[in-house]
Amino acid sequence: MKGMARYSAIVGALLALPPFPADAASVNTMNEVGAALQACWTPPANSGNSSVTLSFSFKRDGTLIGPPKPTAIKVSGDDKARQAYVDAATAALRNCLPLSFSPTLAQGIPGKVFTLQFNSPKDNAKAVQQ
């Protein structure tokens, strides 16, 4: 009986973990990186035709070097609405990481600055490498 309780506790703990981003598949190109990150994006409700561009850099392990920085914000409304939109984009990025880079991509990606635009509606997304 104790073994079954321990098994149930382990299974419960594993089920409580968030899903691994990008379905654990290796990403091979920057287009795939952008697509994987955009898959995690859900624009805030009633955000109209808004956008925020985040600037960030990756480590080889698919995590970020430091926090993402908003470089362009176009959100209708007050400061609270703008901050909510930026927070949603930042959360989408962080919740999608770490990405699993292919060995070739992992070698060339560390320290480079990338930008990703998060748009409402979602289908207007743009990714840019700098």
C-alpha positions, 0 to 999 in steps of 0.5 A: 500500500505504501508503494502505491501511495508513493507511486501516486505522489510521483505521478501527481507531481509529474502531472503538475509540471508544466509541459516542455516547450516546443514539444521537446523537438529540436529547432534547427532555424531561426524561423522555427525558433520564431514559430515555437515562441509564437505558439506560446503567445496569447494576446490579452483580451480586448487588446485591439491592434496592439504590438510589442517588440521584445529584444533578447539573447539566448544561451546555448541551452535555450534559456535567456541571457538576462530578461527580455527588453521591450524595444517598441510598444504600440498599445491603445489605452493607459499605462496599465494596459501597456504594462499588461500587454508587455507582461503578457508577451514577456510571460509567453516568451519565458513560459516557452523556454527553454527551447531545444536547439539543434547542435548547429543552431546552438553553436551560432546563437549565444549572445546574438540579439534577437527581436520578436514582435508580439501582435494582436491579433496573433496571426500578424506575428513578425520575427527578426534577427539582428 
